[in-house]
Amino acid sequence: MTSIIAWLALGLIAGALAKLIYPGSQGGGIFSTIGLGILGALVGGYLGQVLLGSGAAASATAGAFSIGSIIFAVLGAILLIFIWGLVARRAA
């Protein structure tokens, strides 16, 4: 149960920071922010682990709280915002 709460908290923090950093209006409410942050943690953690072999990136994929895991989660969420913007622009 505590790991689910940790994932939700990490997702909320990472998603909110990514939306603050990335320029433009992304829209969405708290649930999309949490989802974006959780997916960003998975993407950022995976890419960081593959490219850098970083322990902080591995902790991001496990939902652990550390500065490194939050950084990788935010970077992954920013990447997802960018990709979503490209997909939405082509669909419109």
Helices and strands as residue ranges (DSSP letters): H 2-21, H 30-52, H 55-62, H 67-91
